[in-house]
Amino acid sequence: MGYRRDAPIVHPYSEVYELQPEDKGKVNTTANYYRQKSKMAAARISNCTDCARRYRAVKELQKYIDIDACGTCFSKVCGSRTENPNDEECNVKMAEYRFYQLLSRYVTEKYRLSIRRQQIPVVNLKHVDHATILPYPI
């Protein structure tokens, strides 16, 4: 059992719901998240043994663009409790960035938090139908 859609038994972090007609007017489709932010990109990774090796990808990308990285894999704390994804102090800091995290194969709370912070999530979901795995963020 796992969070990935190719697991024998899929147990997702969240479900996908169709946006109801009465809610469509609440979605801001003209917001320019890129221009509203002052910093480029952030990553918060504490699982250094993940199969995707996201922390390695972030370290490679740091050679080319400005990415502030925190979490166990980078020995840098974000907020008061680095392991808690809902740490409000860290979420306030993360909200300053245009892009967030390198997400792959399955969607966690990091995707939803990035959408709530009006960030552009960076995903590595090659050969995946994004509409079937990216949940509505509310």
The first five atom37 places (N, CA, C, CB, O) and aatype in JSON, in Angstrom:
{
  "aatype": [12, 7, 18, 1, 1, 3, 0, 14, 9, 19, 8, 14, 18, 15, 6, 19, 18, 6, 10, 5, 14, 6, 3, 11, 7, 11, 19, 2, 16, 16, 0, 2, 18, 18, 1, 5, 11, 15, 11, 12, 0, 0, 0, 1, 9, 15, 2, 4, 16, 3, 4, 0, 1, 1, 18, 1, 0, 19, 11, 6, 10, 5, 11, 18, 9, 3, 9, 3, 0, 4, 7, 16, 4, 13, 15, 11, 19, 4, 7, 15, 1, 16, 6, 2, 14, 2, 3, 6, 6, 4, 2, 19, 11, 12, 0, 6, 18, 1, 13, 18, 5, 10, 10, 15, 1, 18, 19, 16, 6, 11, 18, 1, 10, 15, 9, 1, 1, 5, 5, 9, 14, 19, 19, 2, 10, 11, 8, 19, 3, 8, 0, 16, 9, 10, 14, 18, 14, 9],
  "atom_mask": [
    [1, 1, 1, 1, 1],
    [1, 1, 1, 0, 1],
    [1, 1, 1, 1, 1],
    [1, 1, 1, 1, 1],
    [1, 1, 1, 1, 1],
    [1, 1, 1, 1, 1],
    [1, 1, 1, 1, 1],
    [1, 1, 1, 1, 1],
    [1, 1, 1, 1, 1],
    [1, 1, 1, 1, 1],
    [1, 1, 1, 1, 1],
    [1, 1, 1, 1, 1],
    [1, 1, 1, 1, 1],
    [1, 1, 1, 1, 1],
    [1, 1, 1, 1, 1],
    [1, 1, 1, 1, 1],
    [1, 1, 1, 1, 1],
    [1, 1, 1, 1, 1],
    [1, 1, 1, 1, 1],
    [1, 1, 1, 1, 1],
    [1, 1, 1, 1, 1],
    [1, 1, 1, 1, 1],
    [1, 1, 1, 1, 1],
    [1, 1, 1, 1, 1],
    [1, 1, 1, 0, 1],
    [1, 1, 1, 1, 1],
    [1, 1, 1, 1, 1],
    [1, 1, 1, 1, 1],
    [1, 1, 1, 1, 1],
    [1, 1, 1, 1, 1],
    [1, 1, 1, 1, 1],
    [1, 1, 1, 1, 1],
    [1, 1, 1, 1, 1],
    [1, 1, 1, 1, 1],
    [1, 1, 1, 1, 1],
    [1, 1, 1, 1, 1],
    [1, 1, 1, 1, 1],
    [1, 1, 1, 1, 1],
    [1, 1, 1, 1, 1],
    [1, 1, 1, 1, 1],
    [1, 1, 1, 1, 1],
    [1, 1, 1, 1, 1],
    [1, 1, 1, 1, 1],
    [1, 1, 1, 1, 1],
    [1, 1, 1, 1, 1],
    [1, 1, 1, 1, 1],
    [1, 1, 1, 1, 1],
    [1, 1, 1, 1, 1],
    [1, 1, 1, 1, 1],
    [1, 1, 1, 1, 1],
    [1, 1, 1, 1, 1],
    [1, 1, 1, 1, 1],
    [1, 1, 1, 1, 1],
    [1, 1, 1, 1, 1],
    [1, 1, 1, 1, 1],
    [1, 1, 1, 1, 1],
    [1, 1, 1, 1, 1],
    [1, 1, 1, 1, 1],
    [1, 1, 1, 1, 1],
    [1, 1, 1, 1, 1],
    [1, 1, 1, 1, 1],
    [1, 1, 1, 1, 1],
    [1, 1, 1, 1, 1],
    [1, 1, 1, 1, 1],
    [1, 1, 1, 1, 1],
    [1, 1, 1, 1, 1],
    [1, 1, 1, 1, 1],
    [1, 1, 1, 1, 1],
    [1, 1, 1, 1, 1],
    [1, 1, 1, 1, 1],
    [1, 1, 1, 0, 1],
    [1, 1, 1, 1, 1],
    [1, 1, 1, 1, 1],
    [1, 1, 1, 1, 1],
    [1, 1, 1, 1, 1],
    [1, 1, 1, 1, 1],
    [1, 1, 1, 1, 1],
    [1, 1, 1, 1, 1],
    [1, 1, 1, 0, 1],
    [1, 1, 1, 1, 1],
    [1, 1, 1, 1, 1],
    [1, 1, 1, 1, 1],
    [1, 1, 1, 1, 1],
    [1, 1, 1, 1, 1],
    [1, 1, 1, 1, 1],
    [1, 1, 1, 1, 1],
    [1, 1, 1, 1, 1],
    [1, 1, 1, 1, 1],
    [1, 1, 1, 1, 1],
    [1, 1, 1, 1, 1],
    [1, 1, 1, 1, 1],
    [1, 1, 1, 1, 1],
    [1, 1, 1, 1, 1],
    [1, 1, 1, 1, 1],
    [1, 1, 1, 1, 1],
    [1, 1, 1, 1, 1],
    [1, 1, 1, 1, 1],
    [1, 1, 1, 1, 1],
    [1, 1, 1, 1, 1],
    [1, 1, 1, 1, 1],
    [1, 1, 1, 1, 1],
    [1, 1, 1, 1, 1],
    [1, 1, 1, 1, 1],
    [1, 1, 1, 1, 1],
    [1, 1, 1, 1, 1],
    [1, 1, 1, 1, 1],
    [1, 1, 1, 1, 1],
    [1, 1, 1, 1, 1],
    [1, 1, 1, 1, 1],
    [1, 1, 1, 1, 1],
    [1, 1, 1, 1, 1],
    [1, 1, 1, 1, 1],
    [1, 1, 1, 1, 1],
    [1, 1, 1, 1, 1],
    [1, 1, 1, 1, 1],
    [1, 1, 1, 1, 1],
    [1, 1, 1, 1, 1],
    [1, 1, 1, 1, 1],
    [1, 1, 1, 1, 1],
    [1, 1, 1, 1, 1],
    [1, 1, 1, 1, 1],
    [1, 1, 1, 1, 1],
    [1, 1, 1, 1, 1],
    [1, 1, 1, 1, 1],
    [1, 1, 1, 1, 1],
    [1, 1, 1, 1, 1],
    [1, 1, 1, 1, 1],
    [1, 1, 1, 1, 1],
    [1, 1, 1, 1, 1],
    [1, 1, 1, 1, 1],
    [1, 1, 1, 1, 1],
    [1, 1, 1, 1, 1],
    [1, 1, 1, 1, 1],
    [1, 1, 1, 1, 1],
    [1, 1, 1, 1, 1],
    [1, 1, 1, 1, 1],
    [1, 1, 1, 1, 1],
    [1, 1, 1, 1, 1]
  ],
  "atom_positions": [
    [[0.84, -1.17, 0.0], [0.0, 0.0, 0.0], [0.89, 1.24, 0.0], [-0.96, 0.0, 1.22], [1.91, 1.28, 0.69]],
    [[0.5, 2.24, -0.78], [1.3, 3.45, -0.82], [0.53, 4.61, -1.42], [0.0, 0.0, 0.0], [-0.63, 4.47, -1.81]],
    [[1.2, 5.76, -1.5], [0.58, 6.97, -2.01], [0.66, 7.08, -3.52], [1.22, 8.17, -1.38], [-0.12, 7.82, -4.13]],
    [[1.59, 6.36, -4.13], [1.76, 6.41, -5.58], [0.62, 5.68, -6.27], [3.12, 5.81, -5.99], [0.11, 4.68, -5.76]],
    [[0.24, 6.18, -7.45], [-0.88, 5.57, -8.18], [-0.53, 4.21, -8.75], [-1.32, 6.49, -9.3], [-1.43, 3.46, -9.14]],
    [[0.76, 3.86, -8.81], [1.15, 2.55, -9.32], [1.35, 1.52, -8.2], [2.42, 2.67, -10.15], [1.82, 0.41, -8.46]],
    [[1.0, 1.87, -6.97], [1.11, 0.94, -5.85], [0.01, -0.13, -5.97], [0.99, 1.69, -4.48], [-1.05, 0.15, -6.52]],
    [[0.25, -1.33, -5.46], [-0.78, -2.37, -5.52], [-2.1, -1.94, -4.86], [-0.27, -3.64, -4.84], [-3.18, -2.22, -5.37]],
    [[-1.98, -1.25, -3.73], [-3.15, -0.67, -3.06], [-2.85, 0.81, -2.88], [-3.46, -1.39, -1.68], [-1.93, 1.18, -2.15]],
    [[-3.64, 1.65, -3.54], [-3.39, 3.09, -3.51], [-4.14, 3.71, -2.34], [-3.81, 3.76, -4.84], [-5.35, 3.53, -2.19]],
    [[-3.4, 4.45, -1.52], [-3.97, 5.18, -0.39], [-3.52, 6.64, -0.51], [-3.53, 4.55, 1.01], [-2.51, 7.02, 0.08]],
    [[-4.27, 7.45, -1.27], [-3.82, 8.82, -1.54], [-3.92, 9.74, -0.33], [-4.63, 9.41, -2.67], [-4.69, 9.48, 0.6]],
    [[-3.12, 10.81, -0.36], [-3.18, 11.83, 0.68], [-4.52, 12.56, 0.64], [-2.02, 12.82, 0.53], [-5.03, 12.99, 1.68]],
    [[-5.09, 12.69, -0.56], [-6.34, 13.42, -0.7], [-7.1, 12.89, -1.91], [-6.09, 14.93, -0.84], [-6.57, 12.12, -2.71]],
    [[-8.32, 13.31, -2.01], [-9.18, 12.88, -3.11], [-9.32, 14.02, -4.11], [-10.56, 12.44, -2.59], [-9.1, 15.19, -3.78]],
    [[-9.7, 13.68, -5.34], [-9.96, 14.66, -6.38], [-11.46, 14.88, -6.45], [-9.39, 14.19, -7.76], [-12.23, 13.93, -6.55]],
    [[-11.86, 16.13, -6.39], [-13.27, 16.48, -6.47], [-13.47, 17.44, -7.63], [-13.77, 17.11, -5.15], [-12.64, 18.31, -7.89]],
    [[-14.57, 17.27, -8.33], [-14.89, 18.18, -9.42], [-15.33, 19.51, -8.84], [-15.98, 17.58, -10.35], [-16.11, 19.56, -7.89]],
    [[-14.83, 20.58, -9.42], [-15.2, 21.92, -8.98], [-16.65, 22.17, -9.37], [-14.25, 23.0, -9.6], [-17.01, 22.04, -10.54]],
    [[-17.46, 22.54, -8.42], [-18.89, 22.77, -8.65], [-19.09, 24.12, -9.34], [-19.69, 22.71, -7.32], [-18.3, 25.04, -9.12]],
    [[-20.12, 24.25, -10.17], [-20.35, 25.52, -10.9], [-20.4, 26.74, -9.98], [-21.65, 25.43, -11.68], [-19.89, 27.8, -10.33]],
    [[-21.01, 26.6, -8.81], [-21.11, 27.75, -7.9], [-19.76, 28.15, -7.3], [-22.1, 27.45, -6.78], [-19.61, 29.27, -6.82]],
    [[-18.79, 27.25, -7.33], [-17.46, 27.54, -6.81], [-16.51, 28.09, -7.86], [-16.87, 26.31, -6.2], [-15.47, 28.66, -7.52]],
    [[-16.84, 27.93, -9.13], [-15.94, 28.37, -10.19], [-15.67, 29.87, -10.16], [-16.5, 27.99, -11.54], [-14.59, 30.31, -10.53]],
    [[-16.64, 30.65, -9.72], [-16.46, 32.1, -9.63], [-15.52, 32.51, -8.51], [0.0, 0.0, 0.0], [-15.04, 33.64, -8.49]],
    [[-15.23, 31.61, -7.58], [-14.34, 31.9, -6.45], [-12.87, 31.71, -6.8], [-14.7, 31.03, -5.28], [-11.99, 32.12, -6.04]],
    [[-12.6, 31.09, -7.94], [-11.23, 30.8, -8.35], [-10.69, 31.98, -9.14], [-11.16, 29.49, -9.18], [-11.29, 32.4, -10.13]],
    [[-9.56, 32.52, -8.71], [-8.93, 33.65, -9.39], [-8.05, 33.12, -10.51], [-8.1, 34.52, -8.39], [-6.96, 32.61, -10.27]],
    [[-8.52, 33.25, -11.73], [-7.77, 32.74, -12.88], [-6.86, 33.79, -13.5], [-8.72, 32.21, -13.93], [-6.13, 33.49, -14.44]],
    [[-6.89, 35.01, -12.98], [-6.05, 36.06, -13.56], [-4.86, 36.43, -12.68], [-6.88, 37.29, -13.81], [-4.07, 37.3, -13.05]],
    [[-4.73, 35.81, -11.53], [-3.62, 36.12, -10.62], [-2.29, 35.75, -11.26], [-3.79, 35.38, -9.27], [-2.17, 34.7, -11.9]],
    [[-1.31, 36.6, -11.1], [0.03, 36.33, -11.59], [0.92, 36.07, -10.38], [0.58, 37.52, -12.47], [1.55, 36.99, -9.85]],
    [[0.97, 34.81, -9.95], [1.72, 34.44, -8.76], [3.19, 34.76, -8.91], [1.54, 32.97, -8.45], [3.85, 35.12, -7.93]],
    [[3.72, 34.65, -10.1], [5.14, 34.9, -10.33], [5.5, 36.34, -9.97], [5.5, 34.61, -11.79], [6.48, 36.57, -9.26]],
    [[4.73, 37.29, -10.43], [5.05, 38.7, -10.19], [4.77, 39.14, -8.76], [4.27, 39.56, -11.14], [5.35, 40.12, -8.3]],
    [[3.89, 38.44, -8.06], [3.51, 38.84, -6.71], [4.57, 38.48, -5.66], [2.2, 38.2, -6.34], [4.51, 38.98, -4.54]],
    [[5.51, 37.63, -6.0], [6.48, 37.13, -5.03], [7.84, 37.81, -5.19], [6.64, 35.61, -5.17], [8.19, 38.28, -6.27]],
    [[8.6, 37.87, -4.08], [9.89, 38.54, -4.12], [11.08, 37.59, -4.25], [10.05, 39.36, -2.87], [12.18, 38.03, -4.6]],
    [[10.88, 36.3, -3.97], [11.99, 35.34, -4.02], [11.69, 34.25, -5.05], [12.23, 34.71, -2.63], [10.53, 34.01, -5.39]],
    [[12.74, 33.59, -5.54], [12.57, 32.64, -6.63], [11.96, 31.3, -6.22], [13.88, 32.39, -7.27], [10.8, 31.03, -6.53]],
    [[12.71, 30.46, -5.53], [12.24, 29.1, -5.25], [12.68, 28.61, -3.88], [12.73, 28.14, -6.33], [13.71, 29.03, -3.35]],
    [[11.87, 27.71, -3.33], [12.18, 27.12, -2.03], [11.89, 25.63, -2.08], [11.37, 27.8, -0.91], [11.0, 25.16, -2.79]],
    [[12.66, 24.9, -1.3], [12.43, 23.45, -1.14], [12.57, 23.12, 0.32], [13.42, 22.6, -2.01], [13.45, 23.65, 1.01]],
    [[11.72, 22.26, 0.8], [11.75, 21.82, 2.2], [11.68, 20.31, 2.2], [10.57, 22.46, 3.03], [10.6, 19.73, 2.05]],
    [[12.82, 19.66, 2.37], [12.89, 18.21, 2.24], [13.58, 17.62, 3.47], [13.64, 17.8, 0.95], [14.71, 17.99, 3.8]],
    [[12.88, 16.7, 4.13], [13.45, 16.06, 5.31], [13.6, 14.55, 5.14], [12.6, 16.34, 6.51], [14.24, 13.91, 5.97]],
    [[13.04, 13.99, 4.08], [13.2, 12.55, 3.81], [14.34, 12.39, 2.81], [11.87, 11.91, 3.27], [14.13, 12.47, 1.6]],
    [[15.53, 12.16, 3.32], [16.72, 12.08, 2.47], [16.91, 10.7, 1.85], [17.95, 12.43, 3.27], [17.84, 10.49, 1.08]],
    [[16.04, 9.76, 2.17], [16.16, 8.42, 1.6], [15.05, 8.14, 0.58], [16.12, 7.37, 2.71], [14.83, 6.98, 0.21]],
    [[14.36, 9.18, 0.11], [13.28, 8.93, -0.84], [13.84, 8.44, -2.17], [12.45, 10.21, -1.06], [14.97, 8.76, -2.54]],
    [[13.05, 7.66, -2.87], [13.5, 7.06, -4.13], [13.79, 8.11, -5.19], [12.45, 6.1, -4.65], [14.67, 7.91, -6.03]],
    [[13.07, 9.21, -5.17], [13.25, 10.24, -6.19], [14.51, 11.07, -5.98], [12.06, 11.16, -6.19], [14.98, 11.74, -6.9]],
    [[15.07, 11.01, -4.77], [16.28, 11.79, -4.45], [16.07, 13.28, -4.76], [17.49, 11.24, -5.23], [16.92, 13.91, -5.4]],
    [[14.95, 13.8, -4.31], [14.62, 15.2, -4.59], [15.69, 16.15, -4.1], [13.3, 15.56, -3.95], [15.97, 17.16, -4.76]],
    [[16.3, 15.86, -2.96], [17.32, 16.76, -2.43], [18.51, 16.85, -3.38], [17.78, 16.3, -1.05], [19.14, 17.9, -3.48]],
    [[18.82, 15.76, -4.07], [19.91, 15.8, -5.05], [19.53, 16.66, -6.25], [20.27, 14.36, -5.52], [20.36, 17.42, -6.76]],
    [[18.29, 16.55, -6.68], [17.83, 17.39, -7.79], [17.88, 18.86, -7.41], [16.39, 17.0, -8.21], [18.26, 19.71, -8.23]],
    [[17.5, 19.17, -6.18], [17.54, 20.56, -5.72], [18.98, 21.06, -5.69], [16.9, 20.69, -4.32], [19.25, 22.17, -6.14]],
    [[19.89, 20.25, -5.17], [21.3, 20.67, -5.13], [21.85, 20.92, -6.53], [22.15, 19.61, -4.42], [22.64, 21.84, -6.72]],
    [[21.44, 20.12, -7.48], [21.89, 20.33, -8.87], [21.27, 21.61, -9.44], [21.5, 19.11, -9.76], [21.97, 22.39, -10.09]],
    [[20.01, 21.84, -9.2], [19.35, 23.05, -9.69], [19.92, 24.31, -9.06], [17.86, 22.97, -9.42], [19.91, 25.37, -9.69]],
    [[20.41, 24.21, -7.82], [20.99, 25.38, -7.15], [22.21, 25.92, -7.87], [21.36, 25.02, -5.72], [22.61, 27.06, -7.65]],
    [[22.81, 25.12, -8.74], [23.94, 25.59, -9.54], [23.49, 26.62, -10.58], [24.63, 24.41, -10.22], [24.3, 27.4, -11.07]],
    [[22.21, 26.6, -10.92], [21.71, 27.42, -12.02], [20.71, 28.49, -11.61], [21.08, 26.54, -13.03], [20.64, 29.55, -12.24]],
    [[19.93, 28.23, -10.56], [18.95, 29.22, -10.11], [18.99, 29.31, -8.59], [17.52, 28.84, -10.59], [19.52, 28.43, -7.91]],
    [[18.42, 30.4, -8.07], [18.41, 30.65, -6.63], [17.3, 29.82, -5.98], [18.2, 32.16, -6.34], [16.12, 30.09, -6.17]],
    [[17.69, 28.81, -5.2], [16.74, 27.98, -4.46], [17.18, 27.96, -3.0], [16.67, 26.52, -5.05], [18.29, 27.53, -2.68]],
    [[16.3, 28.42, -2.12], [16.55, 28.32, -0.69], [16.02, 26.97, -0.24], [15.89, 29.51, 0.1], [14.84, 26.68, -0.42]],
    [[16.87, 26.16, 0.35], [16.48, 24.82, 0.76], [16.61, 24.65, 2.26], [17.33, 23.78, 0.04], [17.57, 25.13, 2.87]],
    [[15.65, 23.97, 2.85], [15.69, 23.7, 4.28], [15.16, 22.3, 4.53], [14.87, 24.75, 5.08], [14.65, 21.64, 3.62]],
    [[15.28, 21.85, 5.78], [14.89, 20.5, 6.15], [16.12, 19.69, 6.5], [0.0, 0.0, 0.0], [17.25, 20.15, 6.35]],
    [[15.9, 18.48, 6.94], [16.98, 17.61, 7.38], [18.04, 17.4, 6.31], [16.42, 16.28, 7.81], [19.23, 17.34, 6.62]],
    [[17.63, 17.28, 5.06], [18.58, 17.02, 3.97], [19.53, 18.19, 3.73], [17.82, 16.71, 2.69], [20.58, 18.02, 3.11]],
    [[19.17, 19.36, 4.23], [19.99, 20.55, 4.0], [20.52, 21.15, 5.3], [19.2, 21.6, 3.25], [21.18, 22.19, 5.27]],
    [[20.25, 20.53, 6.42], [20.7, 20.98, 7.75], [20.32, 22.42, 8.03], [22.21, 20.82, 7.86], [21.09, 23.17, 8.63]],
    [[19.14, 22.81, 7.59], [18.66, 24.17, 7.82], [17.2, 24.09, 8.28], [18.8, 25.05, 6.53], [16.39, 23.43, 7.65]],
    [[16.89, 24.74, 9.37], [15.55, 24.7, 9.94], [14.67, 25.78, 9.31], [15.6, 24.87, 11.47], [15.13, 26.88, 9.03]],
    [[13.41, 25.44, 9.11], [12.42, 26.41, 8.64], [11.34, 26.49, 9.7], [11.82, 26.0, 7.23], [10.63, 25.51, 9.93]],
    [[11.2, 27.6, 10.34], [10.19, 27.72, 11.38], [10.65, 27.11, 12.69], [0.0, 0.0, 0.0], [11.84, 26.89, 12.9]],
    [[9.7, 26.84, 13.55], [10.04, 26.33, 14.88], [10.09, 24.81, 14.94], [9.05, 26.84, 15.88], [10.75, 24.25, 15.81]],
    [[9.39, 24.13, 14.01], [9.36, 22.66, 14.01], [9.58, 22.18, 12.59], [8.01, 22.1, 14.59], [8.61, 22.05, 11.83]],
    [[10.79, 21.93, 12.2], [11.12, 21.65, 10.81], [10.41, 20.43, 10.24], [12.58, 21.46, 10.68], [10.19, 20.37, 9.03]],
    [[10.04, 19.45, 11.06], [9.39, 18.24, 10.56], [7.88, 18.41, 10.34], [9.64, 17.1, 11.51], [7.27, 17.61, 9.65]],
    [[7.29, 19.44, 10.93], [5.84, 19.63, 10.84], [5.5, 20.44, 9.6], [5.3, 20.31, 12.1], [5.84, 21.62, 9.54]],
    [[4.81, 19.84, 8.59], [4.49, 20.58, 7.37], [3.52, 21.72, 7.6], [3.93, 19.65, 6.36], [3.41, 22.61, 6.75]],
    [[2.81, 21.72, 8.72], [1.84, 22.77, 9.0], [2.39, 23.84, 9.94], [0.6, 22.17, 9.6], [1.62, 24.64, 10.48]],
    [[3.69, 23.88, 10.13], [4.32, 24.89, 10.97], [4.04, 26.27, 10.37], [5.87, 24.64, 11.09], [4.52, 26.6, 9.29]],
    [[3.25, 27.06, 11.08], [2.81, 28.35, 10.54], [3.97, 29.32, 10.31], [1.8, 28.99, 11.47], [3.97, 30.06, 9.33]],
    [[4.95, 29.32, 11.19], [6.12, 30.18, 11.03], [6.84, 29.87, 9.71], [7.09, 30.02, 12.22], [7.25, 30.78, 8.99]],
    [[6.99, 28.59, 9.41], [7.63, 28.19, 8.16], [6.75, 28.53, 6.96], [7.95, 26.69, 8.18], [7.26, 28.98, 5.93]],
    [[5.45, 28.31, 7.08], [4.55, 28.61, 5.97], [4.58, 30.09, 5.6], [3.13, 28.21, 6.31], [4.48, 30.43, 4.42]],
    [[4.72, 30.95, 6.59], [4.83, 32.39, 6.32], [6.1, 32.67, 5.52], [4.83, 33.2, 7.65], [6.08, 33.44, 4.55]],
    [[7.22, 32.05, 5.93], [8.49, 32.24, 5.2], [8.38, 31.69, 3.78], [9.65, 31.54, 5.95], [8.83, 32.33, 2.82]],
    [[7.8, 30.51, 3.64], [7.71, 29.86, 2.33], [6.83, 30.65, 1.36], [7.17, 28.45, 2.48], [7.03, 30.57, 0.15]],
    [[5.86, 31.39, 1.87], [4.92, 32.14, 1.03], [5.6, 33.24, 0.22], [3.83, 32.74, 1.89], [4.99, 33.77, -0.71]],
    [[6.84, 33.59, 0.55], [7.55, 34.64, -0.18], [8.11, 34.16, -1.52], [8.69, 35.18, 0.67], [8.56, 34.97, -2.33]],
    [[8.08, 32.87, -1.77], [8.72, 32.28, -2.95], [7.73, 32.04, -4.08], [9.41, 30.98, -2.58], [6.56, 31.72, -3.85]],
    [[8.21, 32.19, -5.31], [7.39, 31.94, -6.5], [7.14, 30.46, -6.73], [8.05, 32.55, -7.73], [6.03, 30.04, -7.04]],
    [[8.19, 29.67, -6.58], [8.11, 28.23, -6.85], [8.42, 27.47, -5.57], [9.08, 27.82, -7.98], [9.2, 27.93, -4.73]],
    [[7.8, 26.29, -5.45], [8.01, 25.5, -4.24], [8.21, 24.03, -4.55], [6.85, 25.67, -3.28], [7.43, 23.42, -5.29]],
    [[9.27, 23.47, -3.98], [9.49, 22.03, -3.88], [9.63, 21.36, -5.24], [8.37, 21.4, -3.13], [9.31, 21.92, -6.29]],
    [[10.12, 20.17, -5.19], [10.16, 19.3, -6.35], [9.31, 18.1, -5.95], [11.65, 18.89, -6.76], [9.72, 17.26, -5.15]],
    [[8.13, 18.03, -6.52], [7.19, 16.97, -6.17], [7.23, 15.9, -7.24], [5.76, 17.53, -6.0], [7.38, 16.2, -8.43]],
    [[7.1, 14.64, -6.84], [7.14, 13.58, -7.84], [6.25, 12.39, -7.48], [8.55, 13.11, -8.02], [6.13, 12.02, -6.31]],
    [[5.66, 11.82, -8.48], [4.91, 10.56, -8.45], [3.65, 10.53, -7.63], [5.79, 9.51, -7.96], [2.7, 9.85, -8.0]],
    [[3.61, 11.24, -6.53], [2.36, 11.31, -5.78], [2.27, 12.66, -5.11], [2.27, 10.17, -4.74], [3.28, 13.34, -4.9]],
    [[1.07, 13.05, -4.79], [0.82, 14.38, -4.26], [0.62, 14.3, -2.76], [-0.4, 15.02, -4.93], [-0.17, 13.49, -2.27]],
    [[1.35, 15.15, -2.03], [1.23, 15.2, -0.57], [0.66, 16.55, -0.17], [2.6, 14.95, 0.11], [0.2, 17.32, -1.01]],
    [[0.7, 16.83, 1.13], [0.23, 18.12, 1.62], [1.07, 19.26, 1.07], [0.27, 18.14, 3.15], [0.62, 20.41, 1.06]],
    [[2.28, 18.97, 0.61], [3.16, 20.03, 0.08], [2.55, 20.69, -1.15], [4.54, 19.46, -0.27], [2.69, 21.89, -1.34]],
    [[1.87, 19.92, -1.97], [1.2, 20.49, -3.14], [0.09, 21.43, -2.69], [0.63, 19.37, -4.05], [0.01, 22.57, -3.15]],
    [[-0.77, 20.95, -1.81], [-1.89, 21.77, -1.35], [-1.41, 23.02, -0.63], [-2.81, 20.96, -0.43], [-1.97, 24.1, -0.82]],
    [[-0.36, 22.9, 0.19], [0.16, 24.07, 0.88], [0.73, 25.09, -0.1], [1.24, 23.65, 1.89], [0.57, 26.29, 0.09]],
    [[1.39, 24.62, -1.14], [1.95, 25.57, -2.12], [0.84, 26.32, -2.84], [2.84, 24.83, -3.14], [0.98, 27.52, -3.11]],
    [[-0.25, 25.65, -3.15], [-1.38, 26.32, -3.8], [-2.01, 27.33, -2.85], [-2.44, 25.28, -4.26], [-2.34, 28.44, -3.26]],
    [[-2.17, 26.98, -1.61], [-2.74, 27.91, -0.63], [-1.86, 29.13, -0.43], [-2.96, 27.2, 0.71], [-2.35, 30.22, -0.15]],
    [[-0.54, 28.94, -0.56], [0.4, 30.07, -0.42], [0.57, 30.81, -1.74], [1.77, 29.57, 0.08], [1.42, 31.69, -1.85]],
    [[-0.23, 30.48, -2.72], [-0.2, 31.09, -4.05], [1.17, 30.96, -4.7], [-0.59, 32.56, -3.95], [1.73, 31.92, -5.21]],
    [[1.68, 29.73, -4.66], [2.96, 29.42, -5.27], [2.74, 28.51, -6.46], [3.92, 28.78, -4.26], [1.68, 27.9, -6.61]],
    [[3.73, 28.42, -7.29], [3.7, 27.51, -8.41], [4.47, 26.25, -7.99], [4.32, 28.16, -9.71], [5.68, 26.3, -7.81]],
    [[3.76, 25.12, -7.83], [4.47, 23.91, -7.42], [5.28, 23.34, -8.58], [3.47, 22.85, -6.89], [4.8, 23.31, -9.72]],
    [[6.49, 22.9, -8.3], [7.34, 22.27, -9.31], [7.1, 20.77, -9.21], [8.88, 22.64, -9.11], [7.32, 20.18, -8.15]],
    [[6.66, 20.18, -10.29], [6.34, 18.75, -10.27], [7.16, 17.99, -11.3], [4.84, 18.53, -10.53], [7.51, 18.53, -12.35]],
    [[7.46, 16.76, -10.98], [8.17, 15.87, -11.89], [7.28, 14.64, -12.07], [9.61, 15.48, -11.34], [7.49, 13.6, -11.45]],
    [[6.3, 14.79, -12.92], [5.3, 13.75, -13.09], [5.23, 13.34, -14.56], [3.92, 14.23, -12.59], [4.19, 13.45, -15.2]],
    [[6.33, 12.88, -15.08], [6.42, 12.48, -16.48], [5.48, 11.29, -16.74], [7.87, 12.11, -16.85], [5.39, 10.37, -15.94]],
    [[4.8, 11.34, -17.86], [3.9, 10.28, -18.28], [2.74, 10.05, -17.31], [4.67, 8.99, -18.45], [2.28, 8.92, -17.15]],
    [[2.29, 11.11, -16.68], [1.18, 10.99, -15.74], [0.09, 11.96, -16.17], [1.64, 11.28, -14.27], [0.38, 13.08, -16.57]],
    [[-1.16, 11.54, -16.08], [-2.28, 12.42, -16.35], [-2.47, 13.3, -15.13], [-3.58, 11.6, -16.68], [-3.07, 12.88, -14.13]],
    [[-1.98, 14.52, -15.19], [-2.01, 15.43, -14.03], [-3.39, 15.64, -13.49], [-1.42, 16.76, -14.4], [-3.56, 15.77, -12.28]],
    [[-4.41, 15.68, -14.35], [-5.77, 15.93, -13.9], [-6.27, 14.84, -12.97], [-6.7, 16.06, -15.09], [-7.18, 15.08, -12.18]],
    [[-5.71, 13.66, -13.05], [-6.21, 12.56, -12.2], [-5.53, 12.51, -10.85], [-6.03, 11.24, -12.9], [-5.99, 11.79, -9.97]],
    [[-4.43, 13.25, -10.66], [-3.75, 13.14, -9.37], [-3.6, 14.46, -8.63], [-2.41, 12.56, -9.58], [-3.33, 14.45, -7.43]],
    [[-3.77, 15.58, -9.29], [-3.61, 16.86, -8.62], [-4.96, 17.3, -8.06], [-3.03, 17.93, -9.58], [-5.85, 17.67, -8.83]],
    [[-5.13, 17.26, -6.76], [-6.43, 17.57, -6.15], [-6.72, 19.04, -6.13], [-6.49, 17.03, -4.75], [-5.82, 19.87, -6.14]],
    [[-8.01, 19.35, -6.09], [-8.43, 20.72, -5.9], [-7.93, 21.16, -4.53], [-9.98, 20.86, -6.03], [-8.14, 20.45, -3.55]],
    [[-7.27, 22.33, -4.43], [-6.52, 22.69, -3.23], [-7.32, 23.1, -2.0], [-5.63, 23.77, -3.57], [-6.71, 23.32, -0.95]],
    [[-8.59, 23.22, -2.05], [-9.33, 23.7, -0.86], [-9.79, 22.55, -0.01], [-10.53, 24.56, -1.27], [-10.42, 22.77, 1.03]]
  ]
}
